[in-house]
Amino acid sequence: MRNGRRGNVRSAVTLLALAGLKPGDHWADSTAPRLGVQKIMDWSGGHWAKSYATGSREDFRKKTLRQWVDKGFAVLNPDNLNIATNSQLNEYCLSDEAVQAVRSYGTDAFEGVLVIFLNEASEAVKARAEALHAAMISVDLSDGEEFLLSPAGQNPLLKKMVEEFVPRFAPGAKVLYLGDTRGKHARFEGRIFEETLGLSFDPHGRMPDLVLYDEVREWLFLMEAVKSKGPFDGERHRSLRELFATPVAGLVFVNCFENREAMRQWLPELAWETEAWVADDPDHLIHLNGSRFLGPYER
């Protein structure tokens, strides 16, 4: 296992963990435990004397496990399509076809089982992709377009933000950015950001979940779906105010919650000069201090 991202020590210990193998076990003993990235790393250090720092989590996820899932060798959350990519609840396991191939390694049956894996794995990946697409959340944008979000994390709340908040508090505003929990789908109007607003940045950076541009009022709404991650606290409010600073539009920060109970746990962290909106009571806003009830603050 020495070629490319899938051929290194990290990938080797990942395979041993996902096969449930300890020193002294045989390939035929392979199982298919469901493990998160941290548990895979713990298995490596605990059973194979290869320890990894917490900062290695992204290397495991992006450089090994993501490729395995894409090729059908491993499965991400086999029974739940609704877990966000960055959630600590994510679990990986070997696919059924992969388990059979691993168990037969070193035997006369391996070549035949490998052929079966290569033939069936792509079909399994295709079937899972079709199931994910069927579960996608349809979002009706204000310009009449439809946008699809994966059924995970805060995306159901994002749908309500677009379809419930926008017509009430930002009618006619254009969606310039709409992120997706899984990170594979996003609407990004780069030309408007650059040519109209004079802004240029990496859409894969720490963007708000939703960015709206109200050209009539010259307001730029930065909105966060507060569910699996935090709201606009003081630090994030300051950093985004600098990142989105433009002479063309004033900034309006809106923290969005499913309900008041969800808002209550984050209330101490909400930055001043932001708004709070609750999806199950969509006609109202909670204003956190300042001289006006809705609108940008001049600096």
Disulfide bonds with the S-S distance in Angstrom:
none
